[in-house]
Amino acid sequence: MRIVALVTETAPVQRIRNHIGEPAQPPPIAPGRGLPAWDDALANAVPDWDALTEPEPEYLFDQHVQ
């Protein structure tokens, strides 16, 4: 597969898309939505930050450039 043309003009792109059976216009953008319902239940809860930390690795990883 290789690129044979780069079309940047609107009219030719719309004609090409209509010819191959695709809609000439992009789909409309959906409106934004609010937070999921379960986030409301957690809004007042304080997370346990210590439980979220990753454990230290069992080995030493040296990142110095030599």
C-alpha positions as CSV (number, residue, x, y, z in Angstrom):
1,M,0.0,0.0,0.0
2,R,1.3,3.5,-0.8
3,I,0.0,7.0,-0.8
4,V,-0.9,8.2,-4.3
5,A,-2.4,11.6,-3.5
6,L,-3.0,14.0,-0.7
7,V,-6.2,15.9,-1.1
8,T,-6.7,18.9,1.1
9,E,-9.5,20.7,-0.7
10,T,-13.1,20.2,0.7
11,A,-15.0,19.8,-2.6
12,P,-12.9,16.9,-4.0
13,V,-12.9,15.1,-0.7
14,Q,-16.7,15.3,-0.4
15,R,-17.1,14.0,-4.0
16,I,-14.7,11.1,-3.3
17,R,-16.5,10.1,-0.1
18,N,-19.9,10.3,-1.8
19,H,-18.6,8.1,-4.7
20,I,-17.5,5.4,-2.3
21,G,-20.7,5.5,-0.3
22,E,-19.4,7.3,2.8
23,P,-21.1,10.4,4.3
24,A,-19.5,13.6,3.1
25,Q,-19.8,15.3,6.5
26,P,-18.3,13.9,9.8
27,P,-20.6,12.7,12.5
28,P,-21.8,15.4,15.0
29,I,-19.8,15.6,18.2
30,A,-21.6,14.3,21.2
31,P,-22.3,16.8,24.0
32,G,-20.2,16.6,27.2
33,R,-21.6,14.6,30.1
34,G,-21.3,14.8,33.8
35,L,-19.5,12.5,36.2
36,P,-20.7,8.9,36.6
37,A,-23.3,8.3,39.3
38,W,-20.8,6.3,41.5
39,D,-18.5,9.3,41.8
40,D,-21.2,11.1,43.8
41,A,-21.0,8.4,46.4
42,L,-17.2,8.7,46.7
43,A,-17.2,12.5,46.7
44,N,-17.2,12.7,50.5
45,A,-15.0,9.7,51.1
46,V,-11.3,10.2,51.9
47,P,-9.1,7.7,50.1
48,D,-6.5,5.7,52.0
49,W,-3.4,7.1,50.3
50,D,-1.0,4.6,52.0
51,A,-2.9,1.7,50.4
52,L,-2.4,3.3,46.9
53,T,1.4,3.5,47.1
54,E,3.5,1.0,45.2
55,P,5.9,-1.2,47.2
56,E,9.6,-0.6,46.8
57,P,11.3,-3.0,44.3
58,E,13.4,-5.8,45.7
59,Y,16.4,-4.9,43.6
60,L,18.4,-1.7,43.1
61,F,18.0,-0.1,39.7
62,D,20.8,2.2,38.7
63,Q,19.7,4.9,36.2
64,H,23.0,6.8,36.1
65,V,24.4,7.5,32.6
66,Q,28.0,6.2,32.3
